[in-house]
Amino acid sequence: MKVSVNNVSGCTKEVTVEVPTETVQNQMDGIYQKISQEAKIPGFRKGKVPLDVIRKQYKSAAREEMVHHRLPEFFRTVLVEQKLDPVAQPQITHLQFEEGTPLKFVATVEIKPTFDLKEYKGLKVKKAKVEADDADVEKALNNMRDQMAQLVPAEGRAAQKDDWVLIDFEGKIDGKAFEGGKANRYPVLLGAQNMLADFEANIVGLKAGDSKTFKITFPKDYGKDDIAGKEAEFTIKVHEIKAKKLPELNDEFAKDAGRAENLAELKEKLKAQVKQSKENEQRAKMVEQIGEKLIGDHKFDIPASLINMEQQRLVQQGVERLRSQGIDANTLPDEQKKQFVEGLRPVAEKNVHLALIVEKITAAEKIKTDESDIDAYFEKVSGNIGQPADVVKRYVQQQGNLDSIKDWIQYEKTLDFLITQSKIEQV
């Protein structure tokens, strides 16, 4: 085969390939021979159809087989010979193929960039002292109480902050209804800021059965351009008001929470969890400092396909986070969706940039992921979700995600190595 490689950029190669006529024809003959074994043509027994008849009737099918199955095989051979390792599917262009002539095509491939490692040991990072005091424990307890709170009817009183209020509302701008301006039996948690503050303020003080008409002005930077900065008149009706009934802090609460046998034990566990959470936060900040330094010292082209994949992952992660908050991303205004996706592009680029550097450090330091690392990971997940570690691991294997988890563990091990090798300043 004739092959030429043109450097489009540091990580993009344009590979021109020409497969000789003889090689192509041998492949085509093999395709026709295979077709002849199964072809059913009137007047001929199965497997006895002359090849010249097959060539006439199955020319198009044979060409499809050559282009879609044999061409990739040729290209895989080229990749091995040229020592190219694509990070994504190549783009095939300028395809030229007719029987009796060479097969020609151009493939554009992206590969990982080549670069020399700069100094990565002894990087200076700052770390705050980590402590967990009684106030932290109290805050964690209150969060648990809030999560376990029951909603009970707020009999005989008006709506106030932290109440769940079920309302009908209808809004109009210049006397006309607008998209998203009407809902029936819509739940509002007062003080959660899921609605505009001026809107919520007009609910406070109302009782079940009350109605009210009021005007508010949408912010100029509101997510929907057609109503941003405009005044709207709303009419609301309150159906129900429910208040949170917090459980009492006692030994029974500790047992119901499923964390401890008594309140004292629960407080000790929460204190350890709060401290670990703060340690994790400080580690993340140190990683960010190390990442900024490494990215600043290592300048190279980054494959767009890797950035695209990371951006898609971040978008999906964001969608799942919104769903956990009860928000359907599909209902967001188009402009807000666009800003959300575009805002993740620089984050994705930064993540990929650092990952490529860390990958090279991993190889340089011969950092490996062994079975004990994997077992420790699943033991940790097991403790978080309350399922046996072997069950979690088996599920991950069935989903085909074990390799990606191994890669993540190895990435984290290298980050830990970089932290141990850094010069930490306590602040």
N, C-alpha and C positions, 0 to 999 in steps of 0.2 A: 504493500500500500504506500502511496505517496502522502506524506503528512507534513504540514507546516503549521507552526504555532506562532501567533502574533500576540504580543503583550498589549492589551487594551489599557489596562491599569495594573496596579500592584497585585490585585487579586482577581482580575478578569482576563481570561485568555480566549482568543478566537482561533479555533482549530479547524484547518481546512484539510479535508480527507478525500482521497481519490482511490477507490477500490478497482483494481484491474478488471478488464472485461472477462478474462478467463475465470477469475475467482467468482465474479458475479454470476457467470453462466453456469458454473458448477453448482452454485447454490440454487439457481433457478431450476436446473435439471432435477436436483434433489426434491425441490418443492413439487414439481410436476409429477415426479415418481410417487411421492407420498399421496398426492391427490388421486392419482390413477388407481390406487389400492381401494379407495372408498367410493369413487365416482360411479354414479348410476346413469347410463346413457342408453336410450332405446336402441336395440339392435346389437348391443354388446353385453357380454357377461361381465359381472362385477370383477374387477381386477384384470380384465383382458382388453381394456380400451386402449387403442394405439396412442402413443405419446403425442403424435402430431394433432390428433383430435382433441386431446386434453389441452394442448397448448392453445388451440383456437378458442375453445369454450371457457377455459379457466384462466385466461391471460390476466384479467383484472384481479382475480382472487390471488393469483401467484404474486402479482406486483404488490398487493396489500401485505402479503406475508413477508415479502422481502423488505419493504419499507418499515413495517411496524415491529418485526421480530428479528430479522437478520441484520438490519442496519444497526440496532443497538448492540448486537454482539460484536460487529466490526468495531464499533466505537469503544466498547469496553476493552478490547485488545489495544486500541490506540492509547487509552488512558494508562494502561499498565506500562506500555512501552515508553510513554512520555513522562511517566511518574507523576501523573496528575490525579489529585484526589478531590473531586467536586464536592461542594457542600450542599448542592441542590441539583435538581434535574437540569440538564443542559437544554439550551434552546437551539433547535435545529432549523437552519435557514438555507436558502440557495440550493435546494435539493434538485439534482438532475439525475434522472434514471429512465432509460429506455433499454429494452432487451437488446443485447448485442453491443452495448456501449458501456463505458466505465460508470460506476456509481459515484457521484460527487455530492458532497454536502459540506456545510460549514456549521460547526457547533460552538456556541458561546458558553463557556463554563466559568463558574466562580470557584476559586480555591481559597484556602486559608492563607493569610498573608505571611510572608517570611520576614522575620525581624530578629535583631540581636537583643538579648536581655540586658537591661541596664541593672544597676545595683538595686536589689530588692530586700536585702537584709539591713537591719539597723535603722529602719525608717522611724522617724520621730512621730509619736502619737500621744494624744492626751486622753486621760481617763479620770472620770470623777469617782470619788469614793462612794462605795455602795453600802447603804444601810437600810434597814427596814424598822421603822419605829411604830409606836402604838397608834399614831394617827393613820399610818398606812394600813395597818390591820383593820382599824375601824372603818376606813373607806372600803376595803375589800368586803368586810362583813355587810355593810350597807348595800353594796352592789349585789351581793348574794340575796339579801332580803328583798331587794327590788325585783330581782329575777323570779323569786318565788312568791311574789305578792299575788293576792287574789283580787279580782275586780268585783266590787259589791255596789249595788245601787246607792247613789248619794241621795238619800231620802230627805226631802224638805229643805234643801239648800241649793244655792246657785253654783254654777260651774266655776272652778278655780284651777290654778296651776297644778299639773300632774294628774288631772282628771282625764278620763276617756269620755269624749262627747260624741254622740251619734247625731249627725245633722243632715238635713237636706239643704242644698244651696243652689242658687241660680244667679248668675251675673250677666250684666248687659253693659255694653259700651256704646254710647250714643243711641241707647234704646234698642240695640240689636244684640242677640245672643252671639257668643263666640266659642270656638272650640276649647273644650276643657273647662268651660265656665259653669257647668251644671252637673250635679250628682245627687243621688238619693241615698239616704242612710249611710253617709260617709263618716268613717271613724277619724276623729282628730284627737291626738294626745297633746293637750295644752302645755306649752313650754318646751316641746320637742323641736320646735322650729321647722316642722315639715310643711307648714303653711306660712304665708307672709305674716309677719308680726302684727301688722295692723288688722289683718283678718282675724287672727286669734284673739286680739284684744277686744274685738266686738262680740266674741262668744263668752268671754269671762263675765260673770254676773248674771247670765241668763239661767232660767230654770227649765226643767223638762216641760214641754208644751209651749214655751215662749217662741215668738217670732220676732224678727228684727230686720229692718232695711237700713243700709248704711253705704257710704261711699269710701273707696280707697283708691290710691294711685299706685299703679305698678312701677317698680323701679326702672330707671332708664336702661340698666344693664340686664333686665329680665331676659330669660332664655328664649322667649318667643318674640321675634321682632314686631309682629303685627299688633301686639298689645303692650309692648315695653313703653313705659313713660305715660301711658294713658290712664284716664280716670274711669273706674268701673263702679256700677251700682249693684250691690248684692242684696239678696233677700235670703235669710236663713231661717230654718225652723229646727228647734232642738227636740229630739225624740227621747234620748236617754242620757243620763249622766252617771258614770261609774267612777268610783274612787278606788285607789289602791289600798288594800288592807295588808299591811306588812306583818309577817310572822314575828312572834316574840323571840328575842335572843336568849335561848336557854339550851339545855342539853338535848331536848327533843328536836329543836331546830338543827342542831349539829347532826343528829341521826337522820333526820328527813333530808338534809342536804347530801347525805351519803358520803360524808367526808371523814367523820370521826365519831367516837363513842360519847363525847361530851364537848361542851363549849370550849373548855380550856385546851383540849387537844386540837380542836378545829382552829383556834387562834394560833397555835404553834405551827400548824401546817400552812395556814395562810401567810404567816410571817416568812416561812421558808420560800413559799411560792412568790411572794412579793419581792423578796431579795433576789431570787432567780430571775424574775422578770426584769428587774433593774440591771442585773448582770448581763442579760441578753441585750438589753437596750444599749449598755455601754460597749458591748462587743460589736454591735451593729455600727455604732459611731466610730469605733476604731477601724473597722473594715472600711467604712466610708472614707476615713482619712488616708488609709493605706491605698485605697482605690484611686483617690484623687491624685496621689503622688505617682503611682504607677502609670496611670493614664497620661499624666503630664509628661512623664519621661519616655513614654513609648508612643511614637507617632507613626501610624501606618494606615493604609486603606482598609476599610472594613467591608466585607461582602454584603451587598444590599439584601440578598436573600436571607441571610442570618438575622439582619435587623428586622426584616419583614416578619419572620417567624417569631421573634421575641416580642415584637409589637402586638402580634395577634394573641400571643400567650397573655400579655399584660391586659389586653382588652377583655379577653375571656375571664381573666381573674377579676377585673373590675365589674363585669356583668354579674358574676357569681356573688361578689360582695354586695352589690345593689339588691340582688335577689334575696340575700339573707336579711336585708333591711326592709323587705316587702316592696321593693321598687322594681318594676318591669322596665328594663332598659329600652325596650321597643316603644314605650310610651313617651320617651323623652323627645323634646323638639329636635328636628333635624340639625339645627345649628349647634345645639348642645352636644349632640352625638358627635358631630364633626370636630368640635373643640376637644372633646374627651379623647377621641382617637388620635388627633394630631398632637395633642399635648403629651402623649405617651411615646412619640417618636424619639425625642432626644433621650428619654429614659432608656428606651430599648437600645439605642446606639451605645450609650454608656455601659449598659449591662454586658453587651456583646464584646465591647472593647476590653473590659476588665476580664471577662471570661477567657478570651484568647490569650491574654498575658498570664493568667493563673494556670491555664492549661500547659503553657510552656514551662512555667516554674515547676509544675507537678512532674513533668518529664525530667527536668534538670535535676530535681531532688529525689527522683525515683519514689515518689509518694504513691502508695498502693492502697486499694480498698480490700480488706480481707473479710472473712466470714464473721469475725468477732465484731467488726464495725457494722456490718449489716444486721447482725443479731441485736446489737445495742440499739440500733435505729428502730427496729420493730418492737423491742421491749418498751422504748419510750412512747411510740405510737400506741401501743397496747395500753399503757397507763393512762393516756389521754382520752381514749375512746371506750375503755372498759371491755375490750375484746382480747382474747388470748393472742399472744404474739404470733404463734404458728398459723392461726386463722387469718390474721391480717396479712402475713407474708404469702400465704396460699392465694388469697384474693388478689393481691398485687401481681403475682405470677400469672394468674388466669387472665388478668387484664392486659398482660404484656408490658407492664410498666417497671419491671425489676431493673432492667438495664439503666433506665433514666434515673432511678433512685440511686443506683450504684454511682453513676456519674455525679449526682448531686452530693453524695456523701464524700466522694473524693475531692470535689470542689471545696467543700466545707473543711476537710482535713487540711488542704493547702492553705486556706485562709487562717486556720488555727496555727499552722506552722509560721506563717508570716507574722502573726501577732506575737508568738513566742520569740521571734527573731527581731522584733522591733524594740525601740527604746521608749518605754512608757513613762510619761510624766503624770504623776498624780496631781489633780487639780481640785 
